[in-house]
Amino acid sequence: MCSTISKSMNREFGTALAGAFDLGAKYLAELSGKEGPDPIILGILVFIVDILQLAKRRITTILIGVSTVMVISIVTLSVWAGEDLVKLVSVNLEKLSNSLEGLF
């Protein structure tokens, strides 16, 4: 679960960085004035808009994934933690040893 949180934090940081680029693009657009932007600035702005659309899709996907994992973890109360895991493994190993004793 920690790796999932780490990945989502990295993606959220990337999305925030894309938002900062958006502010920079707006600043550049305001600098160009009412005459219209130069072709180079226009190309950069189109590229930034594409990045922002990708970031929006990504953050939506991340939020859906994180919320799904949290709801499932809370609702199912998974047994893969602490003493319950040890008990489960020991019972399964005992069953395995009993079945192997029957074969030999």
N, C-alpha and C positions, 0 to 999 in steps of 0.2 A: 504494500500500500504506500510505503514511503517513496518508492520509485514513481508511482503514479502521481503523487502529490508533487514530487520534484519536477516531473515532466510538465505537469500543468502549470507550475509556477514559471518554468522557463518559457512556455508558450504565452502565458499572460504577460511576462516581461517583454517578449517580442511584440505582442499586441500594443503594449504601452509605448514601445519604441516607434511602432508604426503610427500611433496617434501623434507622437512628437513630430514625425515627418509630415503628418497632415498639417500641423500648425505651421511648419516651415514652408509648406507648399502654399498655404493661404497667405503667408507673409510675402512670398515671391509673387503671388498673383496680385497682391495689392501694390507691390512695387512697379509692376508693369503698367499700371494705370488704366485709363479708359481706352487707349489706343489698341489694346490687344497685346498679348504676349508674343515674344519672339518665338520662332519655331522650336528652338532648343528648349526654352522654358516650357512650352506647350507639351513637348515630348516627355520632359521630366514629370510634369504634372499628370499626364496620362498614365505613366508608369507608376507613380505614387498612388493614383486612384485604384489601379489594379491591385497593388499591394494591400491597400486598405480593405478592398472587397475580400481578398483572401484572408486577411486578419479577422475580419468580422465573421466569416464562416468558421474560422478556426476557433475563435473564442466561444462561439455558440456551441460548437461540437464539444469543446472542453467542458463547458458548464453543464451540458447534458450528461456527459460521461461521469464527471465528478459527482453530480447529484444522484445519478443512478447507482454508482458504487456506494455512496454514503447511505442511501435508502436501503439497498440490499444488505449492507453490513449491519445496519441498525435493526432491520426487520428479522433477519435470519439468525442473529446472534451466533455467528459462526463458532464452531468448536475448535478451530485451528489456533487456539491460544492457550499458553500456559499448561496447567495440570491436565486439562481435558485432553489435550493432544497426547501427552505421555500415556494416559490411561488408554486411549483409543489405540495407540501403537502397540502397547503391551498386550492388549486383548487380541489384536490381529496377529501378533507374532505367536501368541500362545495357540491360537487356532491353526496357524500355519504349521507349527511344530507338531501338534496333534495329528494333523492330516499327513504330514511326512512320516510320522511314526507308524501310521497304518500302512504305508507303502512298503516299508522295509521290514 
